[in-house]
Amino acid sequence: MGMSARTLFRASAKPSLREEDARATPLRDANQDEKLSKAEIKQRDRALTAALTAQIAVCQEKLYAQRKHKVLLVLQGMDTSGKDGTVTALFTGINPMGLRAVGFKAPTSAELARDYLWRVHQHVPVWGEIAIFNRSHYEDVLITRVQDMIDENECKRRYAQIRDFERMLSETGTIIIKVFLHISKEEQRERLQERLDDPEKQWKFDANDMVQRQSWDEYQRVYEAAIGATDCDHAPWYIIPADSKTHRNLAIASLLLEIVQDLDLKFPQPAPELSGLRIT
């Protein structure tokens, strides 16, 4: 067996978000791929991902029944990097009991009137649950920094607050998995153009995406800084190459399954008083 997904995708101490790394497909076998078409490679990725998600579904049922752990999967990335697609691909076949996806948009006036972590804290997972954050508290050290809404000193204070917040979650039973979907600028251009050209996908297009794209290099810089400042063993960051959608899904499924399998999940022991009971 090759290197574990946790080792393969774990962010380095000083992450560098290089364009070429977004195109990487380390879970594929280059020798096998030479014999296959692009369509066949994608189909193989999908089949492998489906097999992994089936195993995740079994683990999730045990997680929900056991009520001993909480799992938080944080998805961050540039527009079109595949946060929505990841949720759809990995969790559609999983029992919605014990599973919850939360999408964080621009904060409301009520949320802005409170500390920036308030709206996040109320959505963290409960015992036996997997919660998926589509964007998260990290927006408060990303877009806020790019748009000069906070200065460097405030950003550093927030890094410390986020580290404390995640440490508290970890110490109270939450398994934290933070994933950065690493897409290249060229791949984003192609996906945005595809949305514009396809009448059935135009609804996904947001003119603000073009505005944010103008700050691409600055976003890469603040992502590198945020990942480096908040990566901890109890709340690790993983950088997933996201130019290939099918490989992206395979990588995240591999990572999630590896982590939940290590939780020693079991169905609760049958209650002795129920032994031999017959329903009439």
C-alpha positions as CSV (number, residue, x, y, z in Angstrom):
1,M,0.0,0.0,0.0
2,G,1.3,3.5,-0.8
3,M,1.6,6.5,1.4
4,S,-1.4,7.4,3.6
5,A,-3.6,10.2,2.4
6,R,-3.0,12.1,5.7
7,T,0.8,12.0,5.0
8,L,0.4,12.7,1.3
9,F,-1.8,15.7,1.5
10,R,-0.8,17.2,4.9
11,A,0.2,20.9,4.5
12,S,3.8,21.7,5.1
13,A,5.0,24.1,7.8
14,K,5.4,26.8,5.2
15,P,2.9,25.9,2.5
16,S,3.5,27.1,-1.1
17,L,0.4,27.1,-3.4
18,R,2.2,26.5,-6.7
19,E,0.1,26.4,-9.9
20,E,1.6,23.1,-11.0
21,D,0.7,21.4,-7.8
22,A,-3.0,22.0,-8.4
23,R,-2.8,19.7,-11.4
24,A,-1.2,16.8,-9.5
25,T,-2.9,13.4,-9.4
26,P,-0.8,11.4,-6.9
27,L,-3.4,8.7,-6.3
28,R,-3.3,7.7,-9.9
29,D,-0.9,5.2,-11.5
30,A,0.9,7.0,-14.3
31,N,1.9,3.6,-15.9
32,Q,-1.7,2.5,-16.0
33,D,-3.0,5.8,-17.2
34,E,-0.9,5.6,-20.4
35,K,-3.2,2.7,-21.5
36,L,-6.4,4.5,-20.7
37,S,-8.4,7.4,-22.2
38,K,-9.2,10.5,-20.2
39,A,-12.8,9.3,-19.9
40,E,-11.6,5.8,-18.7
41,I,-9.4,7.5,-16.1
42,K,-12.2,9.6,-14.8
43,Q,-14.6,6.6,-14.7
44,R,-12.0,4.6,-12.6
45,D,-11.7,7.6,-10.2
46,R,-15.5,7.6,-9.8
47,A,-15.6,3.9,-9.2
48,L,-12.9,4.0,-6.6
49,T,-14.5,7.0,-4.9
50,A,-17.9,5.2,-4.8
51,A,-16.3,2.2,-3.1
52,L,-14.7,4.5,-0.5
53,T,-17.9,6.4,0.1
54,A,-19.7,3.2,0.7
55,Q,-17.3,2.4,3.5
56,I,-17.6,5.9,4.8
57,A,-21.4,5.4,5.0
58,V,-20.9,2.3,7.2
59,C,-18.5,4.2,9.4
60,Q,-21.0,7.1,9.6
61,E,-23.8,4.8,10.8
62,K,-21.5,3.5,13.6
63,L,-20.5,7.0,14.4
64,Y,-24.1,8.1,14.8
65,A,-25.0,5.0,16.8
66,Q,-22.0,5.2,19.1
67,R,-22.3,9.0,19.8
68,K,-18.7,9.0,21.0
69,H,-17.1,11.4,18.4
70,K,-17.9,14.5,16.4
71,V,-16.4,15.1,13.0
72,L,-15.9,18.5,11.4
73,L,-14.8,18.7,7.7
74,V,-13.9,22.2,6.7
75,L,-13.8,22.9,2.9
76,Q,-12.0,26.1,1.8
77,G,-10.9,27.1,-1.7
78,M,-11.2,29.7,-4.4
79,D,-14.4,30.1,-6.4
80,T,-15.1,27.0,-8.6
81,S,-12.6,24.9,-6.7
82,G,-15.3,22.4,-6.0
83,K,-16.7,22.8,-2.5
84,D,-20.3,22.2,-3.6
85,G,-19.2,19.4,-5.9
86,T,-17.2,17.6,-3.1
87,V,-20.3,17.6,-0.8
88,T,-22.5,16.2,-3.6
89,A,-20.0,13.6,-4.7
90,L,-19.0,12.3,-1.3
91,F,-22.2,12.5,0.8
92,T,-25.2,12.0,-1.5
93,G,-25.2,8.2,-0.7
94,I,-24.8,8.7,3.0
95,N,-27.8,8.5,5.4
96,P,-28.7,12.2,6.2
97,M,-29.2,11.2,9.9
98,G,-26.0,12.3,11.5
99,L,-24.8,14.3,8.6
100,R,-25.1,18.1,8.1
101,A,-23.7,20.5,5.5
102,V,-23.4,24.2,6.4
103,G,-22.7,26.9,3.8
104,F,-21.3,30.2,5.0
105,K,-22.2,33.2,3.0
106,A,-21.5,36.9,3.7
107,P,-22.5,37.6,7.3
108,T,-25.8,39.1,8.1
109,S,-26.3,42.2,10.2
110,A,-27.1,40.1,13.2
111,E,-23.9,38.1,12.8
112,L,-21.8,41.2,12.2
113,A,-23.1,42.6,15.5
114,R,-21.4,39.7,17.3
115,D,-17.9,38.3,17.4
116,Y,-16.9,36.6,14.1
117,L,-16.9,33.1,15.6
118,W,-20.4,33.3,17.0
119,R,-22.1,32.2,13.8
120,V,-19.7,29.4,13.3
121,H,-19.8,27.9,16.8
122,Q,-23.5,27.3,16.7
123,H,-23.0,25.0,13.7
124,V,-20.2,22.7,15.0
125,P,-21.1,19.0,15.0
126,V,-22.8,17.3,17.9
127,W,-22.0,13.8,19.2
128,G,-22.3,11.2,16.5
129,E,-22.5,13.8,13.7
130,I,-20.4,14.7,10.6
131,A,-20.7,18.4,9.8
132,I,-19.3,19.8,6.6
133,F,-18.5,23.5,6.4
134,N,-18.6,24.9,2.9
135,R,-16.4,27.9,3.7
136,S,-16.0,28.7,7.4
137,H,-14.5,30.9,10.0
138,Y,-11.4,31.2,7.8
139,E,-13.2,33.7,5.6
140,D,-12.5,36.1,8.5
141,V,-8.8,35.9,7.9
142,L,-9.0,35.6,4.1
143,I,-11.3,38.0,2.3
144,T,-11.1,40.4,5.2
145,R,-7.3,40.6,4.7
146,V,-7.4,40.8,0.9
147,Q,-9.9,43.7,1.1
148,D,-8.1,45.4,3.9
149,M,-11.0,45.1,6.3
150,I,-8.5,44.1,9.0
151,D,-4.8,44.9,9.3
152,E,-1.9,42.5,9.9
153,N,-2.1,42.8,13.7
154,E,-5.8,42.0,13.8
155,C,-5.2,39.1,11.5
156,K,-2.6,37.7,13.8
157,R,-4.9,38.1,16.8
158,R,-7.6,36.2,14.8
159,Y,-5.1,33.4,14.0
160,A,-4.6,33.0,17.7
161,Q,-8.3,33.0,18.4
162,I,-9.0,30.4,15.7
163,R,-6.2,28.2,17.1
164,D,-7.8,28.5,20.6
165,F,-11.3,27.8,19.2
166,E,-10.2,24.7,17.3
167,R,-8.2,23.5,20.3
168,M,-11.3,23.8,22.5
169,L,-13.4,21.8,19.9
170,S,-10.7,19.1,19.8
171,E,-10.5,18.8,23.5
172,T,-14.3,18.4,23.7
173,G,-14.4,15.5,21.3
174,T,-14.4,17.0,17.8
175,I,-12.2,15.5,15.0
176,I,-11.2,18.4,12.8
177,I,-10.3,17.9,9.2
178,K,-9.4,21.1,7.2
179,V,-9.2,20.9,3.5
180,F,-7.9,23.5,1.0
181,L,-9.1,22.7,-2.5
182,H,-6.1,23.9,-4.6
183,I,-7.2,25.0,-8.1
184,S,-5.0,26.7,-10.7
185,K,-5.9,30.1,-12.1
186,E,-6.2,28.7,-15.6
187,E,-8.6,25.9,-14.4
188,Q,-10.7,28.5,-12.7
189,R,-10.9,30.5,-15.9
190,E,-12.1,27.5,-17.8
191,R,-14.8,26.7,-15.2
192,L,-16.0,30.2,-15.1
193,Q,-16.2,30.3,-18.9
194,E,-18.1,27.0,-18.9
195,R,-20.7,28.5,-16.6
196,L,-21.1,31.4,-18.9
197,D,-21.4,29.3,-22.0
198,D,-23.8,26.7,-20.7
199,P,-27.4,28.1,-20.2
200,E,-28.0,25.5,-17.6
201,K,-25.0,26.6,-15.6
202,Q,-25.3,30.3,-15.9
203,W,-27.2,30.5,-12.6
204,K,-24.0,29.5,-10.9
205,F,-22.1,32.5,-12.3
206,D,-21.6,35.4,-10.0
207,A,-20.1,38.6,-11.3
208,N,-18.3,39.0,-8.0
209,D,-16.2,36.0,-8.9
210,M,-14.5,38.1,-11.6
211,V,-13.8,40.8,-9.1
212,Q,-12.2,38.3,-6.7
213,R,-10.2,36.8,-9.5
214,Q,-8.4,40.1,-10.0
215,S,-6.9,39.5,-6.5
216,W,-5.8,35.9,-7.3
217,D,-2.1,36.3,-6.2
218,E,-3.1,38.1,-3.0
219,Y,-5.6,35.3,-2.2
220,Q,-2.9,32.7,-2.6
221,R,-0.6,34.6,-0.3
222,V,-3.2,35.0,2.5
223,Y,-4.2,31.3,2.1
224,E,-0.6,30.3,2.5
225,A,-0.3,32.5,5.6
226,A,-3.6,31.3,7.2
227,I,-2.8,27.6,6.6
228,G,0.7,28.0,8.0
229,A,-0.5,29.9,11.0
230,T,-3.3,27.5,12.0
231,D,-2.1,24.0,11.1
232,C,-1.9,21.9,14.2
233,D,-1.9,18.2,14.9
234,H,-5.3,18.4,16.5
235,A,-6.6,20.6,13.6
236,P,-4.5,19.7,10.5
237,W,-4.7,21.3,7.1
238,Y,-4.7,19.1,4.0
239,I,-4.0,20.6,0.5
240,I,-5.9,18.7,-2.1
241,P,-5.1,19.2,-5.8
242,A,-8.4,20.2,-7.3
243,D,-7.9,20.8,-11.1
244,S,-9.2,17.2,-11.6
245,K,-12.6,16.9,-10.1
246,T,-12.7,13.2,-10.0
247,H,-9.2,12.9,-8.5
248,R,-10.2,15.6,-6.0
249,N,-13.2,13.6,-4.8
250,L,-11.1,10.4,-4.6
251,A,-8.4,12.2,-2.5
252,I,-10.9,13.6,0.0
253,A,-12.8,10.3,0.2
254,S,-9.5,8.5,0.9
255,L,-8.5,11.1,3.5
256,L,-11.9,11.0,5.3
257,L,-12.2,7.3,5.4
258,E,-8.7,6.9,6.7
259,I,-9.4,9.3,9.6
260,V,-12.8,7.8,10.6
261,Q,-11.5,4.3,10.4
262,D,-9.0,5.2,13.1
263,L,-11.8,6.1,15.5
264,D,-12.5,2.5,16.4
265,L,-16.2,2.9,15.6
266,K,-18.5,0.2,16.9
267,F,-22.2,-0.3,17.2
268,P,-23.3,-0.2,20.9
269,Q,-23.4,-3.5,22.7
270,P,-26.8,-5.1,22.9
271,A,-28.7,-4.4,26.1
272,P,-28.8,-7.5,28.3
273,E,-32.4,-6.7,29.4
274,L,-33.5,-6.9,25.7
275,S,-32.2,-10.4,25.2
276,G,-35.0,-12.8,24.4
277,L,-37.6,-10.1,24.3
278,R,-40.5,-10.8,22.0
279,I,-42.8,-8.2,20.6
280,T,-46.5,-9.1,20.8
